[in-house]
């Protein structure tokens, strides 16, 4: 991998990790266009590390509050988790990631094969487009959901587990993790800004867990590490900008904008898989 290729892929990762358009799907398609035909699973995870760092930067105040409240709540056990709101948020993040981890560990190998299939990515992008499209229709046509004032501290165990389950299936390239978790949180009655915040905070343990899993099974190529490190840095910088932008879009209830782009890209990917096979 050259530095130019790594920079391009890092920029794509940083831009698409937070926008609900599937970063993994874009990386598969970009790697195919650049002639990098072998699935680059370790590099994909490394790019995600750059965007996790972006979450730490943008949500640094919220993360500090969560850690502080959790530290205060631990001595008193579960009861104190209810007294400290942000400690409850930490608990919901942990609970949500349990089904994600189970799904990821169980279906890791079958879904990993999809990283080499532009046809599969195209189909899943169409699914993502549908998920985003419904937010512009029945979701915000329902007054109770549109005017919800529930935030992540009001979430129940059921809410966390449902969001964790749908996040688990976002290991499929072409399914947007941010898109599917934000939309699910909205359907569960979480207000827009809180739905986005919980989705991105939820990504931290999920992505770091995926990294540790891949490190056990992936051979690191020292010669490629400098270029990959540059790509990771680019994904961080672009990720910060993209995350701030998406937060504003979610607040305005305009996730539906992305459905048209995802549908177009999905159809192009499907067509390309037949033309260039």
N, C-alpha and C positions, 0 to 999 in steps of 0.2 A: 504494500500500500504506500502510495506517495503522500507527501505532505498536502498537496492540492486535494487529492481524493479525501484525505482525512478531514481537512477543513470544510469541504463541501458536505460531507456526511455529518460532521459536528454541527454545522449550521442548520442542516435539515432536522437533526435530532432536537436541538435547542428550540427551534421554532415549532415543531410538531408535537413534542412531548406534552405541552400544556394545552395547545389548541386541540380541540376534539376531532382530530383527523387521523389518528393512529401513527405514532412515531415509528413503531416497529414495521408497519406496512410501508411507510415511506422509505425506511432504510433498506428494506428488501428490494423495492423498486429501483432506488438509486444505485444500490450495489449491482443490480442487474444491468442498468444503463452504463455503469462505469466498467463493466466487464469483470466484476468481482463475483464470479458465479458460485463460489463455495459459500455456504452459510457462515457468516462471521458472528457467531453468537457471543463470544467473549467481547468483541469490539462493541457490539450492540449494548451489552450490559455496561461496559465502560462508559459509553456515551450517556447512559442513564445516570451514572454516578455524577457526571457534570451537572445534569439537570436537578438531581437531588440537592446538590450544593446550592442551586438557585432557590430552591424551596426554603432552605435554611436562611438565606439572605433576606428574601422577601417577607417571610413569616417569622423572623428572628424574635420579635416581641412576643408573639403568641406562643412560640416554642419555649421561650424563657418562662412565661407564666405557667405553662403546662408542667414544666419540670419543677418549678417552685411549689406549685400546689400539690403535685404528686409527692414530693419530698415531705411536705407537711402532713399529708394524709396517711402515709405508710404506717407510722407508729400506731394509729388508731384502728387500722384494719379497714374493712369494707365500709363501715359506717362513716368514717371520715372521708371516704371517696365521694359520698353524697354531700358532705358539708362543703367541700372544696370543688367548685364547678369545673375548673380546668383539670383537676385530677380525674373527674368522671370522663372528660374528653379523652384523656390518656387511656383509661380503661376501655372506652368504646373503640379506640384505634387498635388496641391489643386484641379485643374480641373479634373485630372485623377481619383482622389479618389471619385468624385461625383457619376459617374456611378457605381463604386465599392460599395459605400454605399447603393445606391438604390437597386442594385441586392442583396446585402447581407441582407438588411432588408426585402426585398420582398420574397426571397427564403430561408431564414434562416431555418425555421422549416422543409421543405421538404428535404433539403440537409443535415440537422443535423442527420436525420434518417440513412443516408448512413454510418455514423461513426460506426454503428453496423453491417455492411455488408462487409465481406471479398470478396464476389463475385463482388459487385459494385466497391470496391477498385481495384480489379484485372483488371476489364474492363477499368477503368479510367487510370490505369498504362500503359495499352497497348496504349491508346490514347496519353499519355505523351511521350511514346517511339516514336510514329510516328512523333509528333511535333519536337522532338529532331533530329530524323533521317533525316528529310528534310534539316536540316542545313548543312549536309554533301554533299548534292546533288545540287539541283537547286539554293539554296540560294547563295552559294559561287561560283557557276558556273556563276553567273551573275556579270559581271565586275563592273557595276555601284554600286551594293550593296557591293561587296567585298572591293572596294577601297573608300567607302564613308568616308567623313571627317566631316559629320554633328555630332554635339554633342548635349547634352540636352538643351543648350542655343539656338539652332537652331530649336527646336521643335515647331510645330504649335498647335493650339487648337485641330485640327482634330487628330493629332498624340496622344496628351494626352488623348483625350476621347476614342480613339480606344484601347490604352493600358489599360486604366481604365476599359473598358468593359470586356476585356479578363481576367484581374485580378479578376473581380467580379466572374467569373465562376470558378476561382481556389479555391473557397470555397468547391468545390467538393473534398472529400478525394481521392487521387490518381492522381489528376491533379496538376502538379508542378507550384506553383505561380511564382517562379523565372524563371523556364524554359519557361513558356508560355509568360511572359512579356518580357524577354530578346529576345526571338525569334521574337515576334511581333515588338519590337523596331528595330531589325535588318532588318526585311522586310520593315519597314518604312524608311529605309536608315540611321539609326543612327549607328555610328561606334561602334565597339565591346565594347571597354572599357566604353564608355559613356552609351551604352545600359545596361550594367551590373550595372553601378553606379546608373542610374535612377531607375532601377528595385528595388534595395535595399533601396534607399532613399524613394521610393514610398511605401515600406512596412511599414515604421514607423507609419504614421497616420492610415494605414489600420489595422495593428495589434493592435495598441492602441485603435482604435475605437471598434474593436471586443472585446477587453478586457472589456471595459466599458459596452458594450451590455450584455456580459455574466455575469458580476457582478450584473446586475439588476435581473437576473433570476436564478442564481445559488446559491445554499446553500453552504457556505464554511464550511468544516469540520475541526474545530480547531485541532483535534487530528492528522490529516493528513498533516497539514501545514508544520511542520518541515521537513518531508521527501520530500514534494513537493518543499520546498525552496532549498533543496540540489539538486534536479533534475534541478531546474531552474539555479542554479549556474553552474552545469555541462554543461547545454546547452549553457551557455554564453561562457565558456572557449573553448569548442569544436567548437562552432560557429565561434569564432574569427579565429581559424586555418582553418576551412573549407571555410570561406569567402575569406581569402587571397589566398587559393589554387584555388578556382573557378575563381577568377579574372584573374589569370594567364592562366587558361584553356580557358576562353572566349577570351582573347587576342590572343591566338593561333588558335582560330576557331575550337576547338575540342569538342564542345558540343555533337556531334554525338556519342562520346565514351559512353555516358551514356544511349543511346537508347537500347543497347543490354542488359544491366543490368536491366533496367526498364521492358523490354519485358519479360525477364526470370522470374523476380519477379512477374509480373502480371499473367503469366501463372501458376506459382506455387500457387498464391493466389486463382485463379479460380479453379484449381484442388483441393486445400485444402478445399474450400467451399463446394464441393460436397462429398469429402471423409469423412470429419469430422463433417458434419452437424448432 
